[in-house]
Amino acid sequence: MNINYSVKIASLLRKNDINTDVYYLDKNLKQKFKYADKLCVKYVIVVGEEEESTNTLVIKDMMDGNQESIPLDEKEILKRII
């Protein structure tokens, strides 16, 4: 996956005053979710090669475990996490 895609999403969130962290370490998803849970993160955005190629992202609600794939669209993202 191209890290620029993650940075693009993080920049969009930060532009809207949403605290954002990009996890750069090469760990498996379970370890990344555990890290987010430890930080009491409410939402995690997951991107990989498939999401980048389809211009989408996955938003996971860490409270209830639900996740959904949505287009990389500022209004759609903000509607889900604000």
HELIX and SHEET records of a PDB file:
HELIX    1   1 ILE A    3  LYS A   15  1                                  13    
HELIX    2   2 LEU A   29  LYS A   38  1                                  10    
HELIX    3   3 GLU A   49  THR A   54  1                                   6    
HELIX    4   4 GLU A   74  ILE A   81  1                                   8    
SHEET    1   A 3 TYR A  43  VAL A  46  0                                        
SHEET    2   A 3 THR A  56  ASP A  61 -1                                        
SHEET    3   A 3 GLN A  67  PRO A  71 -1                                        
END                                                                             
